[in-house]
């Protein structure tokens, strides 16, 4: 007779109903419980994986957001600096001299009371409490400059009508309250406070940055001038030009010329204010001078 095959051993994790005969209903319940347990382990792994993906995504998003915020902050800061420089140049070019050139007169400001209150930076009213500015406010819309900074607040404008000599007094100061929108810098400060930004020009610097000035004399006659008062080139409303020196690359054609001092012989002149001295300076002796006078009498 053939030998009977050895009985098969149940799997290690087989439910007890396969090890010991039990009613079919109870065995089926045990099998279902085991399947649910194994399914639970699979769902747990999937949830863990999803959690890790979410954490990684949050870290990446946070890093990207930080970079984006930093780039925006840098862009706005650079825009504010460029606005301040451009406004300072424009205000300098449209300034004037008054009192016969003794004082600087920057363009007028727009008073705070006439500005949009919702766009004024915090603490704006304290801006003029130091530095003794002639006036303080914001730049006018017609000034050709940007009135608002990148954070949608007015640039503060301090102006002085200081002396052109020696020109070391402040002339123009522009301030932005920066990202926080609160003005911490005052007209009397020489450096920006907190996150503010400034552009400060002395009277001499304002004059140096000017293009052409509209200049009023003390007698009411108008003229334009270029440069610092001590050596400016001036053109009057009648067409007269005055300058410390004049260099020409080509020929000079003039209907007439009046010299305040004789032109030296070395520069082609006579070095004299009368004919006799001119002949002597050009080398004429007494005999030649007498002959010249006799011939031209």
C-alpha positions as CSV (number, residue, x, y, z in Angstrom):
1,X,0.0,0.0,0.0
2,X,1.2,3.5,-0.8
3,X,2.2,5.5,2.2
4,X,-0.2,8.3,3.2
5,X,1.2,11.8,2.6
6,X,2.1,13.7,5.7
7,X,-0.5,16.2,6.8
8,X,0.1,19.8,5.7
9,X,1.1,22.3,8.4
10,X,-1.0,25.4,8.5
11,X,0.7,28.7,7.7
12,X,2.3,30.5,10.6
13,X,-0.2,33.3,10.7
14,X,-3.1,31.2,9.8
15,X,-6.2,31.8,11.9
16,X,-6.9,29.5,14.7
17,X,-10.0,28.1,12.8
18,X,-7.7,26.5,10.4
19,X,-5.8,24.9,13.2
20,X,-8.7,23.5,15.1
21,X,-12.0,22.6,13.5
22,X,-14.6,25.2,14.4
23,X,-18.0,26.2,13.1
24,X,-17.9,27.7,9.6
25,X,-19.4,31.1,10.7
26,X,-16.8,31.6,13.4
27,X,-14.0,30.7,11.1
28,X,-15.2,33.2,8.5
29,X,-15.4,36.0,11.1
30,X,-11.8,35.3,12.1
31,X,-10.7,35.4,8.4
32,X,-12.4,38.8,7.9
33,X,-10.8,40.3,11.0
34,X,-7.4,39.2,9.9
35,X,-8.0,40.7,6.4
36,X,-9.1,44.0,8.0
37,X,-6.0,44.1,10.2
38,X,-3.7,43.6,7.2
39,X,-5.6,46.3,5.3
40,X,-5.1,48.7,8.2
41,X,-1.3,48.2,8.0
42,X,-1.4,49.2,4.3
43,X,-3.5,52.3,4.8
44,X,-1.2,53.4,7.6
45,X,1.8,53.2,5.2
46,X,-0.1,55.3,2.6
47,X,-1.1,57.9,5.2
48,X,2.5,58.2,6.4
49,X,3.7,58.7,2.8
50,X,1.1,61.4,2.2
51,X,2.1,63.1,5.4
52,X,5.7,63.2,4.4
53,X,4.8,64.6,1.0
54,X,2.7,67.3,2.7
55,X,5.6,68.2,5.0
56,X,8.1,68.4,2.2
57,X,5.7,70.5,0.1
58,X,5.2,72.9,3.0
59,X,9.0,73.3,3.5
60,X,9.5,74.0,-0.2
61,X,6.6,76.5,-0.3
62,X,7.9,78.2,2.8
63,X,11.4,78.6,1.3
64,X,10.0,79.8,-2.0
65,X,7.7,82.3,-0.3
66,X,10.6,83.7,1.7
67,X,12.7,84.1,-1.5
68,X,9.8,85.8,-3.2
69,X,9.2,88.2,-0.3
70,X,12.9,89.0,-0.2
71,X,13.0,89.8,-3.9
72,X,10.0,92.0,-3.6
73,X,11.5,93.9,-0.7
74,X,14.8,94.4,-2.6
75,X,13.0,95.6,-5.7
76,X,10.9,98.1,-3.7
77,X,14.0,99.4,-1.8
78,X,15.9,99.9,-5.1
79,X,12.9,101.7,-6.6
80,X,12.7,104.0,-3.6
81,X,16.4,104.9,-3.9
82,X,16.1,105.6,-7.7
83,X,13.0,107.7,-7.0
84,X,14.8,109.8,-4.4
85,X,17.8,110.4,-6.7
86,X,15.6,111.3,-9.7
87,X,13.5,113.7,-7.6
88,X,16.5,115.4,-6.2
89,X,17.9,116.1,-9.7
90,X,14.5,117.4,-10.9
91,X,14.0,119.6,-7.9
92,X,17.6,121.0,-8.3
93,X,17.1,121.7,-12.0
94,X,13.9,123.6,-11.3
95,X,15.2,125.6,-8.4
96,X,16.0,129.3,-8.6
97,X,18.2,131.9,-7.0
98,X,16.8,134.9,-5.2
99,X,18.0,138.0,-3.5
100,X,20.6,138.7,-6.2
101,X,21.9,135.2,-6.1
102,X,22.5,135.2,-2.4
103,X,19.9,132.5,-1.5
104,X,18.6,129.2,-3.0
105,X,14.9,128.9,-3.7
106,X,13.8,125.2,-4.3
107,X,10.4,124.6,-5.9
108,X,7.4,125.0,-3.6
109,X,6.0,122.1,-1.7
110,X,2.4,120.8,-1.4
111,X,1.3,121.4,2.2
112,X,0.3,118.4,4.2
113,X,-3.2,119.8,4.6
114,X,-3.6,119.7,0.8
115,X,-2.4,116.1,0.4
116,X,-4.4,112.9,0.6
117,X,-4.4,112.1,4.3
118,X,-4.7,108.4,3.6
119,X,-1.3,108.3,1.9
120,X,0.6,110.3,4.4
121,X,3.1,108.2,6.4
122,X,2.7,107.8,10.1
123,X,4.3,110.5,12.3
124,X,4.6,112.8,9.2
125,X,3.7,115.9,11.3
126,X,6.9,115.6,13.3
127,X,9.1,115.7,10.2
128,X,9.7,119.5,10.4
129,X,10.3,119.7,14.2
130,X,14.2,119.7,13.7
131,X,16.5,121.2,11.1
132,X,14.5,124.5,10.9
133,X,13.4,124.0,7.2
134,X,11.8,126.9,5.5
135,X,8.8,124.7,4.6
136,X,8.0,121.0,4.7
137,X,5.3,119.0,2.9
138,X,5.2,116.7,-0.1
139,X,6.2,117.2,-3.7
140,X,3.6,118.7,-6.0
141,X,2.1,116.6,-8.8
142,X,3.4,119.2,-11.4
143,X,7.0,118.9,-10.2
144,X,7.7,116.1,-12.6
145,X,8.6,113.7,-9.8
146,X,6.9,110.6,-8.2
147,X,4.8,111.7,-5.2
148,X,4.4,108.2,-3.8
149,X,7.0,105.6,-2.7
150,X,6.7,101.9,-3.6
151,X,4.7,101.4,-0.4
152,X,2.1,103.9,-1.5
153,X,3.0,106.7,0.9
154,X,4.1,110.2,0.1
155,X,7.7,111.2,-0.1
156,X,8.3,113.9,2.5
157,X,9.9,117.1,1.1
158,X,12.0,119.4,3.3
159,X,13.2,122.6,1.7
160,X,15.4,125.5,2.8
161,X,16.2,128.9,1.3
162,X,19.8,128.8,2.5
163,X,22.7,131.1,1.5
164,X,24.7,130.2,-1.6
165,X,27.9,131.2,0.1
166,X,29.5,129.1,1.4
167,X,26.7,126.8,0.4
168,X,27.1,124.3,3.2
169,X,23.6,124.8,4.6
170,X,21.0,122.1,3.7
171,X,19.0,122.8,0.5
172,X,16.7,119.9,-0.3
173,X,15.9,116.7,1.7
174,X,13.6,113.9,0.6
175,X,12.4,111.1,2.9
176,X,10.5,107.9,2.4
177,X,9.0,106.2,5.5
178,X,10.0,102.8,4.1
179,X,8.2,99.4,4.4
180,X,6.6,100.1,7.8
181,X,5.0,103.3,6.6
182,X,6.1,105.2,9.8
183,X,8.4,108.2,9.4
184,X,11.3,108.0,11.9
185,X,13.6,110.5,10.1
186,X,13.2,114.3,10.5
187,X,14.4,117.2,8.4
188,X,17.3,117.8,10.9
189,X,18.7,114.3,10.6
190,X,21.7,113.7,8.3
191,X,21.2,109.9,8.2
192,X,18.1,107.8,7.8
193,X,16.5,106.2,10.8
194,X,15.1,102.7,11.1
195,X,13.9,101.5,7.7
196,X,13.6,105.1,6.2
197,X,15.5,106.3,3.2
198,X,16.7,109.8,2.5
199,X,18.3,112.0,-0.1
200,X,20.0,115.2,1.3
201,X,21.6,117.9,-0.8
202,X,23.4,121.0,0.5
203,X,22.8,124.4,-1.2
204,X,26.1,124.0,-3.1
205,X,25.2,120.4,-4.2
206,X,21.8,121.6,-5.3
207,X,23.4,124.3,-7.4
208,X,25.9,121.9,-8.9
209,X,23.1,119.5,-10.0
210,X,21.1,122.3,-11.6
211,X,20.9,122.5,-15.4
212,X,19.8,126.0,-16.1
213,X,18.5,128.5,-13.5
214,X,15.9,131.1,-13.8
215,X,17.4,134.0,-11.9
216,X,15.8,137.2,-10.6
217,X,18.1,140.2,-9.9
218,X,17.4,142.6,-7.1
219,X,16.3,145.2,-9.6
220,X,13.7,143.0,-11.2
221,X,15.6,142.1,-14.4
222,X,15.5,138.5,-15.4
223,X,18.4,136.3,-16.4
224,X,19.4,132.7,-16.5
225,X,22.6,131.4,-15.0
226,X,24.4,128.1,-15.0
227,X,26.7,127.0,-12.1
228,X,27.6,128.2,-8.6
229,X,27.0,131.9,-8.0
230,X,30.7,132.8,-7.7
231,X,31.5,131.6,-11.2
232,X,28.2,131.1,-13.0
233,X,27.6,131.9,-16.6
234,X,24.8,134.4,-17.0
235,X,22.7,135.4,-19.9
236,X,20.4,138.5,-19.4
237,X,17.1,139.0,-21.0
238,X,18.7,141.5,-23.4
239,X,21.2,138.9,-24.6
240,X,24.3,139.9,-22.7
241,X,26.6,137.1,-21.5
242,X,28.9,137.2,-18.5
243,X,31.4,134.6,-17.5
244,X,34.7,134.4,-15.6
245,X,36.5,133.0,-18.7
246,X,35.6,132.0,-22.3
247,X,37.4,129.4,-24.4
248,X,36.6,129.3,-28.1
249,X,37.5,126.4,-30.4
250,X,36.9,128.5,-33.6
251,X,36.9,132.1,-34.7
252,X,35.0,134.9,-32.8
253,X,32.9,137.2,-34.9
254,X,31.9,140.2,-33.0
255,X,30.3,143.5,-34.1
256,X,32.2,145.3,-31.4
257,X,34.2,144.5,-28.3
258,X,34.9,146.3,-25.1
259,X,37.7,145.1,-22.9
260,X,37.8,145.9,-19.2
261,X,41.6,145.6,-19.2
262,X,44.1,146.0,-22.1
263,X,45.0,142.9,-24.0
264,X,48.7,142.1,-23.4
265,X,51.2,142.3,-26.3
266,X,52.0,138.6,-25.8
267,X,48.3,137.8,-26.6
268,X,48.2,140.0,-29.7
269,X,47.2,143.2,-28.0
270,X,49.0,146.5,-27.2
271,X,48.8,146.4,-23.4
272,X,47.7,150.0,-23.5
273,X,44.7,152.2,-23.1
274,X,45.9,155.0,-25.4
275,X,47.8,155.3,-28.7
276,X,51.1,156.7,-27.4
277,X,51.5,153.9,-24.9
278,X,50.4,151.3,-27.4
279,X,53.2,152.5,-29.9
280,X,55.7,152.5,-27.1
281,X,54.7,149.0,-26.0
282,X,55.0,147.8,-29.6
283,X,58.6,149.1,-29.8
284,X,58.4,152.5,-31.4
285,X,61.3,154.8,-30.6
286,X,61.0,158.6,-30.2
287,X,62.1,159.3,-33.8
288,X,59.7,156.7,-35.2
289,X,56.9,157.9,-33.0
290,X,57.4,161.5,-34.1
291,X,57.4,160.5,-37.8
292,X,54.2,158.5,-37.2
293,X,52.5,161.5,-35.6
294,X,53.6,163.8,-38.4
295,X,52.4,161.4,-41.0
296,X,49.0,160.9,-39.5
297,X,48.4,164.5,-38.4
